[in-house]
Amino acid sequence: MRRRKRVGRLLEGLPIAHLERLSLHDYPGRTCVKAVIPGCNFRCPYCLNEDLVVNMAGLRLLPESVVIDHLYKSRSLIDALCLGGGEPTLHNGLLSFIYKVKSVGFDIKLDTNGTRPKRIKKLMEERLLDYVSFELKAPLDRYGEVAGAKVDIDAVEQSVRLLRRGDVDHEFRTTMVPGLVDGDDLEKIASMVIGSRRFVIQQFKPGETMCEEYRDVEPYSLSELRSFRDRVAPYFRECQIGYLS
């Protein structure tokens, strides 16, 4: 009973499952802190964070003050906070937490699956976002299959339009999973956001994935990833290969 009460109090703010105190790869061109936010409305079969996604009640969560204190103490080394997950936009405490972070002078990068366009719009209107990384899972006609859940496609499309029409720096990215997402799929995804500044082709990483059948899947080779990149690079100003952390 005591544990339930303690977790309940923490959930009054933004739940934080883990704090990466220094990251050199989560924010392009910047050093940052990364806060990992639990809970997700997707069940991607290749996801490596099953506990983060489906076992939020069993996680030992950090209070917001731990993040704020670390940011303040590390301000000579870093100038940004990345909010990843999970899916940060699911939580009502996101807006107030970002206000606190911005009040001490740090930029915010948000990692999102784009299924909460109203919340993304509010954050943009309040000028609380400095960078957004939006993972597009699949072509629209296969989205639910790849995400492992029922998906509001209109919400995803709304979020795409918000970023493309807004002034917040951003990137779109897709994880390339053999047997699930191939080059033809990638080209369909890229055509959805053609003309965008930055697109990242993300390498799948095997391991303790949500679905057992993907745990031993051999990732695409580097040459295959480069071929994928060359195929869609003309659609964007920048097209890069990235890796799951």
Legacy VTK file of the C-alpha trace (Angstrom):
# vtk DataFile Version 3.0
C-alpha trace
ASCII
DATASET POLYDATA
POINTS 245 float
0.000 0.000 0.000
2.806 2.424 0.828
4.397 1.853 -2.556
1.147 2.597 -4.373
0.777 5.877 -2.524
4.367 6.901 -3.278
3.986 6.178 -6.991
0.626 7.954 -7.013
2.202 11.117 -5.645
4.893 11.040 -8.310
2.267 10.625 -11.008
0.777 13.989 -10.059
3.577 15.475 -12.167
5.303 14.017 -15.184
6.367 10.392 -14.575
10.083 9.886 -15.241
11.459 6.360 -15.419
15.114 7.093 -16.081
17.523 9.997 -16.431
20.467 9.854 -18.821
22.630 12.547 -17.307
24.641 13.295 -20.438
23.773 12.396 -24.026
25.811 13.240 -27.119
23.439 11.692 -29.680
19.835 12.522 -28.773
19.790 16.175 -29.851
21.513 16.888 -33.200
24.546 19.060 -32.650
23.884 19.521 -28.928
24.813 17.928 -25.617
21.756 17.244 -23.518
20.165 15.371 -20.664
17.578 12.748 -21.581
14.531 11.999 -19.446
12.801 8.720 -20.327
9.031 8.918 -19.891
7.080 5.660 -19.356
3.809 4.649 -20.983
2.985 4.258 -24.664
-0.135 3.765 -26.792
1.786 1.664 -29.333
2.953 -1.943 -29.034
5.596 -2.066 -31.753
6.760 -5.693 -31.942
10.412 -4.637 -32.268
10.340 -2.298 -29.237
13.145 -2.920 -26.730
11.384 -1.197 -23.816
8.549 -3.550 -22.875
8.653 -2.677 -19.155
8.594 1.012 -19.993
5.570 0.500 -22.236
3.369 -1.988 -20.382
4.620 -2.045 -16.777
4.499 1.603 -15.792
2.839 0.839 -12.416
5.773 -1.384 -11.466
8.510 1.124 -12.254
10.419 3.085 -9.674
9.834 6.644 -10.818
11.895 9.768 -10.301
10.432 13.051 -9.041
10.611 16.015 -11.386
12.915 17.791 -8.942
15.710 15.287 -9.659
15.735 16.373 -13.307
15.479 20.083 -12.551
18.270 19.903 -9.960
20.550 18.006 -12.340
19.908 20.483 -15.143
20.727 23.404 -12.890
23.937 21.797 -11.595
25.032 20.797 -15.130
24.249 24.086 -16.894
27.924 24.680 -17.730
27.997 21.415 -19.732
24.545 21.147 -21.276
21.824 23.448 -22.526
18.974 21.133 -23.491
16.685 18.368 -22.264
15.399 15.549 -24.469
12.071 13.990 -23.496
11.857 10.444 -24.849
9.984 7.323 -23.992
7.528 5.701 -24.212
5.333 8.499 -25.457
5.693 11.745 -23.446
2.603 13.428 -24.937
0.261 10.956 -23.207
0.798 12.652 -19.851
-1.120 15.660 -18.569
1.902 16.804 -16.557
4.035 17.362 -19.668
3.138 21.028 -20.213
3.780 22.171 -16.640
7.041 20.220 -16.458
8.359 21.809 -19.651
7.464 25.240 -18.267
9.680 24.466 -15.267
12.566 23.354 -17.481
12.288 26.407 -19.726
12.200 28.684 -16.674
15.744 27.629 -15.803
16.941 28.315 -19.338
17.057 24.975 -21.171
15.873 24.070 -24.655
13.505 21.131 -25.129
13.618 18.293 -27.636
10.562 16.042 -27.822
10.536 12.482 -29.192
7.008 11.522 -30.248
4.854 9.147 -32.273
2.592 12.050 -33.235
-0.690 10.612 -31.966
-1.516 13.620 -29.754
-1.651 16.563 -32.197
-3.641 18.800 -29.833
-0.954 18.528 -27.203
1.821 19.072 -29.746
-0.045 22.115 -31.072
-0.382 23.551 -27.565
3.331 23.088 -26.891
4.147 24.780 -30.188
1.757 27.668 -29.538
3.332 28.227 -26.127
6.769 28.172 -27.794
7.930 25.379 -25.489
9.536 23.143 -28.115
12.893 23.730 -29.766
13.227 20.432 -31.643
10.901 17.509 -32.388
11.804 14.009 -33.542
8.719 12.343 -35.026
8.930 8.625 -35.773
6.770 7.587 -38.701
6.209 3.866 -38.273
4.905 2.733 -41.645
2.907 3.678 -44.723
-0.533 4.822 -43.621
-2.264 1.662 -44.852
-0.003 -0.514 -42.648
0.347 1.726 -39.617
-1.626 -0.388 -37.164
0.203 -3.543 -38.211
3.642 -2.051 -37.578
2.618 -0.127 -34.438
0.918 -3.194 -32.977
-2.134 -1.157 -31.984
-5.153 0.665 -33.328
-3.924 4.004 -34.664
-5.813 7.224 -35.341
-4.290 7.930 -38.753
-5.901 11.359 -38.928
-4.081 12.317 -35.711
-0.750 11.234 -37.192
-1.414 13.259 -40.336
-2.422 16.299 -38.260
0.877 16.145 -36.384
2.808 15.884 -39.642
1.063 19.006 -40.932
1.683 20.897 -37.686
5.417 20.345 -37.895
5.711 20.964 -41.612
3.771 24.226 -41.403
5.262 25.428 -38.122
8.589 26.998 -37.246
9.898 24.380 -34.806
13.035 22.594 -35.987
12.301 18.899 -36.483
13.108 15.604 -38.105
11.103 12.613 -39.273
12.493 9.129 -38.788
11.621 5.516 -39.564
13.001 2.304 -38.060
13.913 -0.242 -40.715
12.906 -3.713 -39.490
13.545 -6.691 -41.805
10.319 -8.537 -42.542
8.242 -5.591 -41.351
9.468 -2.396 -43.058
11.282 -2.562 -46.402
12.516 -0.177 -49.072
9.128 0.161 -50.758
7.552 1.013 -47.403
10.268 3.576 -46.761
9.637 5.293 -50.074
5.906 5.550 -49.298
6.695 7.020 -45.890
9.179 9.480 -47.365
6.615 10.635 -49.927
4.350 11.697 -47.021
6.906 14.258 -45.852
8.726 15.051 -49.091
10.555 18.372 -48.960
11.172 18.226 -45.207
14.531 19.354 -43.925
15.723 16.178 -42.220
14.870 12.473 -42.424
16.596 9.726 -40.437
16.674 6.060 -41.437
16.986 4.234 -38.147
18.607 0.818 -37.805
16.646 -1.920 -36.029
18.377 -3.402 -32.985
17.609 -7.018 -31.982
17.374 -8.042 -28.325
14.595 -8.343 -25.758
11.939 -7.083 -28.152
8.245 -6.849 -27.349
7.498 -9.723 -29.723
9.722 -12.797 -29.457
9.901 -13.382 -33.206
11.972 -10.208 -33.626
14.558 -11.010 -30.948
16.904 -12.803 -33.325
16.096 -10.975 -36.548
19.257 -9.933 -38.348
19.243 -6.172 -39.011
19.693 -4.741 -42.465
23.363 -4.418 -43.381
25.050 -1.032 -43.590
25.142 -1.342 -47.374
21.387 -1.978 -47.417
20.785 1.045 -45.194
22.904 3.164 -47.510
20.857 1.891 -50.439
17.662 2.890 -48.643
19.151 6.296 -47.921
20.144 6.826 -51.544
16.627 5.869 -52.601
14.888 8.587 -50.564
17.647 11.182 -50.127
16.408 13.294 -53.095
13.183 13.892 -51.140
14.940 15.824 -48.343
17.595 18.409 -47.642
19.283 15.994 -45.234
18.943 12.213 -45.054
20.926 10.317 -42.448
21.371 6.843 -41.002
20.786 6.557 -37.271
20.791 3.835 -34.658
18.509 2.893 -31.778
20.105 3.710 -28.433
LINES 1 246
245 0 1 2 3 4 5 6 7 8 9 10 11 12 13 14 15 16 17 18 19 20 21 22 23 24 25 26 27 28 29 30 31 32 33 34 35 36 37 38 39 40 41 42 43 44 45 46 47 48 49 50 51 52 53 54 55 56 57 58 59 60 61 62 63 64 65 66 67 68 69 70 71 72 73 74 75 76 77 78 79 80 81 82 83 84 85 86 87 88 89 90 91 92 93 94 95 96 97 98 99 100 101 102 103 104 105 106 107 108 109 110 111 112 113 114 115 116 117 118 119 120 121 122 123 124 125 126 127 128 129 130 131 132 133 134 135 136 137 138 139 140 141 142 143 144 145 146 147 148 149 150 151 152 153 154 155 156 157 158 159 160 161 162 163 164 165 166 167 168 169 170 171 172 173 174 175 176 177 178 179 180 181 182 183 184 185 186 187 188 189 190 191 192 193 194 195 196 197 198 199 200 201 202 203 204 205 206 207 208 209 210 211 212 213 214 215 216 217 218 219 220 221 222 223 224 225 226 227 228 229 230 231 232 233 234 235 236 237 238 239 240 241 242 243 244
